[in-house]
Amino acid sequence: MVIDRENLSLKTASRKELQKAVDKIDRNTIHRRVCSRLNSLLGFIGRRERLEAADYNVNPTVFSETEFLNLVYNIQAPAEFKDHTENIRDLYFTLFYTGMRLGEAFALFDKPKADPKTGRKLNFLDGKTIRLSSQMLKDTKKITSPKTGDERNAYVIQNQISRVEAWARLDRTVKEKLRTIEFSRLIKIAGKATFPGDSEKQNLRTHDCRHSYTCHLINNNVSISIVAKSLGNSVLACEKYYVSHLKEEGLEMIDQIMSRPKLRKVS
């Protein structure tokens, strides 16, 4: 994407030339991924220069549970996957009610098992808790560590546990087949059909299910530190991106906590 398009060489191009080429990528996630891979290659050939990744500055779009339930039934499978329409909807239920990333959801199953190629533990549903250890990459279907590299527990909002269980039971060969779909395109089309008068919700991304899960928990008085752990994010990142989406009662709760008088130490 960067080297071929700009006719550059990793050996001879200056850091400034490489950075300028990377900065032309206008999608944050791709920009950061390309930057990370180029830095690995630069290190491999003995160059110490490092390219700088863009700050993550996407403003999350959040929808309520009622809005999601209207949205999900407008999600239609691509023509070649019509037989898997309900499987795809189960996936969206899983994303909205667990807050998992897309690749993590594709590595979710209904019982503990390991990937035969890598030996890495796959994610599994344990009651309403997800033991999360891995993700499935889109291009290769390879099982790797989660984005942050750490194992964690994720939690299922109980309303639609049966849909999450149905996705977890789905065979891995079917999941690998579905992994090739451009899911953000599907939800964007559904958003236009569901919210014809709302320009913000007509441009949805699959990752907005995760944003909405987060805001739902925070607005229901779940500790932001617990939410951060279940997402695999830092508390700082959660505060940065989600506090602005708190409802009035959530803001009042924060105000009450911050206004409490501090206890004096007794000597």
C-alpha beads as a LAMMPS data file, in Angstrom:
LAMMPS data file: protein, C-alpha beads

267 atoms
266 bonds

1 atom types
1 bond types

-500.0 500.0 xlo xhi
-500.0 500.0 ylo yhi
-500.0 500.0 zlo zhi

Masses

1 110.0

Atoms # bond

1 1 1 0.000 0.000 0.000
2 1 1 2.718 2.488 0.958
3 1 1 5.884 1.209 -0.684
4 1 1 4.398 0.203 -4.052
5 1 1 2.025 3.149 -4.402
6 1 1 4.754 5.721 -3.776
7 1 1 7.526 3.741 -5.516
8 1 1 9.681 3.837 -2.376
9 1 1 12.359 1.531 -1.041
10 1 1 12.576 0.647 2.643
11 1 1 16.364 0.665 2.288
12 1 1 16.838 4.019 0.597
13 1 1 13.730 6.147 1.294
14 1 1 14.115 8.698 4.062
15 1 1 12.002 8.545 7.182
16 1 1 10.294 11.778 6.068
17 1 1 9.338 10.236 2.704
18 1 1 7.944 7.114 4.374
19 1 1 6.019 9.120 6.968
20 1 1 4.512 11.342 4.261
21 1 1 3.355 8.256 2.347
22 1 1 1.836 6.662 5.466
23 1 1 0.042 9.893 6.392
24 1 1 -1.925 9.747 3.129
25 1 1 -3.889 6.801 4.532
26 1 1 -7.105 8.363 5.781
27 1 1 -8.438 5.467 7.863
28 1 1 -7.104 5.405 11.421
29 1 1 -7.056 1.659 11.962
30 1 1 -5.304 0.917 8.660
31 1 1 -2.860 3.794 9.214
32 1 1 -1.822 2.403 12.600
33 1 1 -1.557 -1.174 11.322
34 1 1 0.593 -0.199 8.323
35 1 1 2.762 1.968 10.550
36 1 1 3.342 -0.916 12.971
37 1 1 4.280 -3.330 10.176
38 1 1 6.627 -0.881 8.511
39 1 1 8.354 -0.233 11.828
40 1 1 8.869 -3.984 12.232
41 1 1 10.369 -4.194 8.743
42 1 1 12.603 -1.178 9.350
43 1 1 13.905 -2.817 12.510
44 1 1 14.428 -6.110 10.661
45 1 1 16.706 -4.487 8.067
46 1 1 18.609 -2.605 10.747
47 1 1 17.087 0.875 10.478
48 1 1 16.422 2.643 13.764
49 1 1 13.973 5.252 12.435
50 1 1 10.393 4.811 13.590
51 1 1 7.245 6.072 11.882
52 1 1 4.589 7.726 14.021
53 1 1 1.071 6.304 14.072
54 1 1 -1.906 8.644 13.937
55 1 1 -3.797 9.376 17.127
56 1 1 -7.045 7.449 17.403
57 1 1 -9.561 10.237 16.896
58 1 1 -12.726 8.564 15.653
59 1 1 -15.732 9.939 17.505
60 1 1 -17.868 6.928 18.476
61 1 1 -21.456 6.675 17.276
62 1 1 -23.705 5.272 19.991
63 1 1 -27.160 3.745 19.646
64 1 1 -29.556 2.512 22.312
65 1 1 -30.736 -1.065 22.762
66 1 1 -34.099 -0.197 21.183
67 1 1 -32.329 1.359 18.204
68 1 1 -30.109 -1.700 17.896
69 1 1 -33.076 -4.090 17.876
70 1 1 -34.622 -2.075 15.046
71 1 1 -31.275 -1.985 13.248
72 1 1 -30.272 -5.644 13.490
73 1 1 -33.309 -6.945 11.591
74 1 1 -32.446 -4.629 8.711
75 1 1 -29.043 -6.288 8.385
76 1 1 -29.057 -8.455 5.279
77 1 1 -26.429 -10.977 4.248
78 1 1 -24.578 -10.552 0.932
79 1 1 -26.088 -12.606 -1.889
80 1 1 -23.525 -15.415 -1.616
81 1 1 -24.212 -15.746 2.139
82 1 1 -28.034 -15.579 2.145
83 1 1 -28.298 -18.921 3.962
84 1 1 -26.341 -17.399 6.835
85 1 1 -28.475 -14.305 7.469
86 1 1 -29.431 -15.395 11.002
87 1 1 -25.814 -16.371 11.762
88 1 1 -24.734 -12.865 10.785
89 1 1 -27.429 -11.334 12.971
90 1 1 -26.286 -13.565 15.841
91 1 1 -22.824 -12.091 15.349
92 1 1 -24.171 -8.534 15.665
93 1 1 -26.113 -9.516 18.787
94 1 1 -22.838 -10.863 20.175
95 1 1 -20.942 -7.661 19.370
96 1 1 -23.619 -5.409 20.881
97 1 1 -24.215 -7.462 24.046
98 1 1 -20.579 -8.343 24.847
99 1 1 -18.497 -5.408 23.584
100 1 1 -16.017 -7.747 21.906
101 1 1 -14.031 -6.694 18.869
102 1 1 -14.994 -8.363 15.606
103 1 1 -11.947 -10.647 15.436
104 1 1 -12.496 -11.684 19.076
105 1 1 -16.111 -12.646 18.346
106 1 1 -14.937 -14.873 15.492
107 1 1 -12.724 -16.765 17.936
108 1 1 -15.654 -17.388 20.340
109 1 1 -16.964 -20.932 20.898
110 1 1 -19.273 -22.692 23.353
111 1 1 -16.651 -24.766 25.150
112 1 1 -12.919 -24.567 25.965
113 1 1 -10.719 -25.616 23.056
114 1 1 -7.374 -24.754 21.505
115 1 1 -6.427 -23.833 17.970
116 1 1 -4.838 -26.972 16.441
117 1 1 -2.269 -24.951 14.469
118 1 1 -0.972 -22.594 17.156
119 1 1 -2.093 -24.240 20.382
120 1 1 -3.530 -20.897 21.482
121 1 1 -6.662 -21.045 23.623
122 1 1 -9.836 -19.986 21.826
123 1 1 -12.420 -17.768 23.483
124 1 1 -15.322 -19.594 25.104
125 1 1 -18.649 -18.749 26.700
126 1 1 -18.785 -19.697 30.375
127 1 1 -22.305 -18.848 31.534
128 1 1 -22.528 -15.077 31.101
129 1 1 -18.757 -14.654 31.129
130 1 1 -16.473 -14.916 28.115
131 1 1 -12.960 -16.222 28.751
132 1 1 -11.116 -14.233 26.128
133 1 1 -7.658 -15.210 24.910
134 1 1 -7.569 -14.754 21.135
135 1 1 -8.882 -13.248 17.916
136 1 1 -9.285 -14.485 14.328
137 1 1 -7.563 -12.353 11.686
138 1 1 -9.602 -11.515 8.601
139 1 1 -7.151 -12.134 5.761
140 1 1 -5.522 -15.343 6.956
141 1 1 -8.123 -16.732 9.439
142 1 1 -5.115 -17.188 11.723
143 1 1 -5.728 -17.275 15.466
144 1 1 -3.563 -14.764 17.332
145 1 1 -3.538 -12.921 20.642
146 1 1 -6.136 -10.179 21.213
147 1 1 -5.317 -6.637 20.101
148 1 1 -3.858 -5.695 23.495
149 1 1 -2.121 -9.060 23.876
150 1 1 -3.702 -9.766 27.270
151 1 1 -6.252 -12.379 28.291
152 1 1 -9.370 -10.999 29.967
153 1 1 -12.961 -11.701 30.891
154 1 1 -15.757 -10.104 28.877
155 1 1 -19.366 -10.100 30.046
156 1 1 -22.700 -10.708 28.333
157 1 1 -25.622 -8.356 28.952
158 1 1 -28.232 -11.003 29.672
159 1 1 -31.105 -9.725 27.486
160 1 1 -30.047 -11.676 24.388
161 1 1 -27.888 -14.444 25.819
162 1 1 -29.526 -17.020 23.521
163 1 1 -28.274 -15.172 20.424
164 1 1 -24.749 -15.044 21.851
165 1 1 -24.946 -18.773 22.633
166 1 1 -26.098 -19.475 19.067
167 1 1 -23.070 -17.629 17.667
168 1 1 -20.717 -19.447 20.051
169 1 1 -22.102 -22.825 18.893
170 1 1 -21.518 -22.027 15.218
171 1 1 -18.907 -24.295 13.638
172 1 1 -15.473 -22.833 13.019
173 1 1 -15.541 -23.647 9.307
174 1 1 -18.667 -21.493 8.931
175 1 1 -17.087 -18.701 10.976
176 1 1 -14.012 -18.765 8.731
177 1 1 -16.262 -18.531 5.669
178 1 1 -18.144 -15.531 7.122
179 1 1 -14.919 -13.793 8.205
180 1 1 -14.393 -12.554 4.642
181 1 1 -17.500 -10.312 4.728
182 1 1 -17.186 -6.511 4.927
183 1 1 -19.364 -6.170 8.017
184 1 1 -19.151 -2.399 8.319
185 1 1 -20.736 -2.163 4.865
186 1 1 -23.653 -4.327 6.037
187 1 1 -24.340 -2.206 9.118
188 1 1 -23.980 1.018 7.127
189 1 1 -26.670 -0.151 4.671
190 1 1 -28.888 -1.195 7.587
191 1 1 -28.294 2.170 9.273
192 1 1 -29.546 4.048 6.218
193 1 1 -32.712 1.929 6.197
194 1 1 -33.287 2.181 9.964
195 1 1 -32.459 5.861 10.546
196 1 1 -33.380 7.666 7.289
197 1 1 -33.498 11.069 8.998
198 1 1 -30.313 10.731 11.073
199 1 1 -27.144 11.453 9.099
200 1 1 -24.875 10.299 11.970
201 1 1 -26.492 6.868 12.254
202 1 1 -26.499 6.409 8.490
203 1 1 -22.727 6.050 8.585
204 1 1 -22.395 3.306 11.184
205 1 1 -19.433 0.984 11.634
206 1 1 -19.466 -2.493 13.140
207 1 1 -17.183 -1.196 15.906
208 1 1 -20.016 1.119 17.023
209 1 1 -21.653 -1.943 18.616
210 1 1 -18.701 -2.022 21.018
211 1 1 -19.024 1.723 21.681
212 1 1 -22.732 1.324 22.387
213 1 1 -22.146 -1.598 24.782
214 1 1 -19.663 0.530 26.698
215 1 1 -21.988 3.517 27.031
216 1 1 -24.878 1.245 28.037
217 1 1 -22.852 -0.140 30.963
218 1 1 -21.504 3.220 32.082
219 1 1 -24.986 4.737 31.991
220 1 1 -26.227 1.867 34.151
221 1 1 -23.722 2.736 36.873
222 1 1 -21.153 0.022 36.129
223 1 1 -17.737 1.192 37.316
224 1 1 -15.665 2.584 34.470
225 1 1 -12.677 0.559 35.707
226 1 1 -14.702 -2.675 35.372
227 1 1 -15.901 -1.631 31.924
228 1 1 -12.319 -0.885 30.876
229 1 1 -11.146 -4.327 32.038
230 1 1 -13.928 -6.105 30.176
231 1 1 -13.055 -4.200 26.987
232 1 1 -9.301 -4.629 27.307
233 1 1 -8.933 -0.827 27.291
234 1 1 -7.345 1.565 29.732
235 1 1 -9.544 3.608 32.057
236 1 1 -8.042 6.721 30.453
237 1 1 -9.228 5.631 26.983
238 1 1 -12.737 4.931 28.285
239 1 1 -12.908 8.322 29.964
240 1 1 -11.642 10.052 26.835
241 1 1 -14.120 8.532 24.407
242 1 1 -17.213 7.703 26.438
243 1 1 -17.789 10.220 29.239
244 1 1 -19.262 12.677 26.718
245 1 1 -21.987 10.082 25.998
246 1 1 -23.160 9.831 29.594
247 1 1 -26.831 10.539 30.180
248 1 1 -27.888 13.224 32.639
249 1 1 -28.234 10.775 35.548
250 1 1 -24.738 9.453 34.886
251 1 1 -23.283 12.948 34.980
252 1 1 -25.184 13.695 38.180
253 1 1 -23.712 10.552 39.763
254 1 1 -20.180 11.641 38.842
255 1 1 -20.884 15.121 40.206
256 1 1 -22.110 13.663 43.507
257 1 1 -19.016 11.493 43.856
258 1 1 -16.670 14.373 43.069
259 1 1 -18.515 16.697 45.475
260 1 1 -18.288 14.411 48.488
261 1 1 -16.160 15.925 51.289
262 1 1 -12.833 14.203 51.783
263 1 1 -12.363 12.394 55.064
264 1 1 -9.691 13.838 57.255
265 1 1 -7.032 11.536 58.599
266 1 1 -7.229 11.075 62.335
267 1 1 -3.835 11.388 63.940

Bonds

1 1 1 2
2 1 2 3
3 1 3 4
4 1 4 5
5 1 5 6
6 1 6 7
7 1 7 8
8 1 8 9
9 1 9 10
10 1 10 11
11 1 11 12
12 1 12 13
13 1 13 14
14 1 14 15
15 1 15 16
16 1 16 17
17 1 17 18
18 1 18 19
19 1 19 20
20 1 20 21
21 1 21 22
22 1 22 23
23 1 23 24
24 1 24 25
25 1 25 26
26 1 26 27
27 1 27 28
28 1 28 29
29 1 29 30
30 1 30 31
31 1 31 32
32 1 32 33
33 1 33 34
34 1 34 35
35 1 35 36
36 1 36 37
37 1 37 38
38 1 38 39
39 1 39 40
40 1 40 41
41 1 41 42
42 1 42 43
43 1 43 44
44 1 44 45
45 1 45 46
46 1 46 47
47 1 47 48
48 1 48 49
49 1 49 50
50 1 50 51
51 1 51 52
52 1 52 53
53 1 53 54
54 1 54 55
55 1 55 56
56 1 56 57
57 1 57 58
58 1 58 59
59 1 59 60
60 1 60 61
61 1 61 62
62 1 62 63
63 1 63 64
64 1 64 65
65 1 65 66
66 1 66 67
67 1 67 68
68 1 68 69
69 1 69 70
70 1 70 71
71 1 71 72
72 1 72 73
73 1 73 74
74 1 74 75
75 1 75 76
76 1 76 77
77 1 77 78
78 1 78 79
79 1 79 80
80 1 80 81
81 1 81 82
82 1 82 83
83 1 83 84
84 1 84 85
85 1 85 86
86 1 86 87
87 1 87 88
88 1 88 89
89 1 89 90
90 1 90 91
91 1 91 92
92 1 92 93
93 1 93 94
94 1 94 95
95 1 95 96
96 1 96 97
97 1 97 98
98 1 98 99
99 1 99 100
100 1 100 101
101 1 101 102
102 1 102 103
103 1 103 104
104 1 104 105
105 1 105 106
106 1 106 107
107 1 107 108
108 1 108 109
109 1 109 110
110 1 110 111
111 1 111 112
112 1 112 113
113 1 113 114
114 1 114 115
115 1 115 116
116 1 116 117
117 1 117 118
118 1 118 119
119 1 119 120
120 1 120 121
121 1 121 122
122 1 122 123
123 1 123 124
124 1 124 125
125 1 125 126
126 1 126 127
127 1 127 128
128 1 128 129
129 1 129 130
130 1 130 131
131 1 131 132
132 1 132 133
133 1 133 134
134 1 134 135
135 1 135 136
136 1 136 137
137 1 137 138
138 1 138 139
139 1 139 140
140 1 140 141
141 1 141 142
142 1 142 143
143 1 143 144
144 1 144 145
145 1 145 146
146 1 146 147
147 1 147 148
148 1 148 149
149 1 149 150
150 1 150 151
151 1 151 152
152 1 152 153
153 1 153 154
154 1 154 155
155 1 155 156
156 1 156 157
157 1 157 158
158 1 158 159
159 1 159 160
160 1 160 161
161 1 161 162
162 1 162 163
163 1 163 164
164 1 164 165
165 1 165 166
166 1 166 167
167 1 167 168
168 1 168 169
169 1 169 170
170 1 170 171
171 1 171 172
172 1 172 173
173 1 173 174
174 1 174 175
175 1 175 176
176 1 176 177
177 1 177 178
178 1 178 179
179 1 179 180
180 1 180 181
181 1 181 182
182 1 182 183
183 1 183 184
184 1 184 185
185 1 185 186
186 1 186 187
187 1 187 188
188 1 188 189
189 1 189 190
190 1 190 191
191 1 191 192
192 1 192 193
193 1 193 194
194 1 194 195
195 1 195 196
196 1 196 197
197 1 197 198
198 1 198 199
199 1 199 200
200 1 200 201
201 1 201 202
202 1 202 203
203 1 203 204
204 1 204 205
205 1 205 206
206 1 206 207
207 1 207 208
208 1 208 209
209 1 209 210
210 1 210 211
211 1 211 212
212 1 212 213
213 1 213 214
214 1 214 215
215 1 215 216
216 1 216 217
217 1 217 218
218 1 218 219
219 1 219 220
220 1 220 221
221 1 221 222
222 1 222 223
223 1 223 224
224 1 224 225
225 1 225 226
226 1 226 227
227 1 227 228
228 1 228 229
229 1 229 230
230 1 230 231
231 1 231 232
232 1 232 233
233 1 233 234
234 1 234 235
235 1 235 236
236 1 236 237
237 1 237 238
238 1 238 239
239 1 239 240
240 1 240 241
241 1 241 242
242 1 242 243
243 1 243 244
244 1 244 245
245 1 245 246
246 1 246 247
247 1 247 248
248 1 248 249
249 1 249 250
250 1 250 251
251 1 251 252
252 1 252 253
253 1 253 254
254 1 254 255
255 1 255 256
256 1 256 257
257 1 257 258
258 1 258 259
259 1 259 260
260 1 260 261
261 1 261 262
262 1 262 263
263 1 263 264
264 1 264 265
265 1 265 266
266 1 266 267
